[in-house]
């Protein structure tokens, strides 16, 4: 906020619209950033805002971040999860990632959902 300026949220939103800006909150449970070195950053319980500034989209993410190596998923593990839970391959891979490669934990987590 600018020093000495006391704007209420409605005035601020109107000013943003005049400048071609809009902000929307996104309801997200986790954000994963995959880095080029193969590691990833996971942000649990994030607060995500999508900003549109003159036609360009920007995202602001805040939350509790943890950094680590990406988990390799084998086709056999993915097939086991899909056959046991009936989820898609993509959901099975995501469950394995969330369970740090632990097959049993991934299946249990999916069955609890």
C-alpha positions, 0 to 999 in steps of 0.5 A: 500500500502506498504511504498516506493512502487509505483506500477502501477495498471497493475503491481499490478494485475500481482503480484496478479495473480502470488500469485493466487489472483484475484479481481472482482467488483460486481454491487450491489444495497443493501447488507443485513447481517442477524445476529443470534439475528434476527437483520440485517445490510443493506448497501445501494449503496454498493461497493462490491469486490469479491476476490479469494485467492488460491481458497477461496472466500472473499467479501469486502463490503463498503457503508452506513450501517444501523442496525435494526430489521428484519421485520416479513412478514405475508403470507397474506401480501406476497399474497396481493403483489404478486396478485397486482404486479405479482412478485414472493413471494421472491420479495414480501418479499424483497419489504416488508423488504425494505419498513419496513413492509409497505404494500402500500409502498412495492406495490408502489415501485414494481409498479414503477420498 
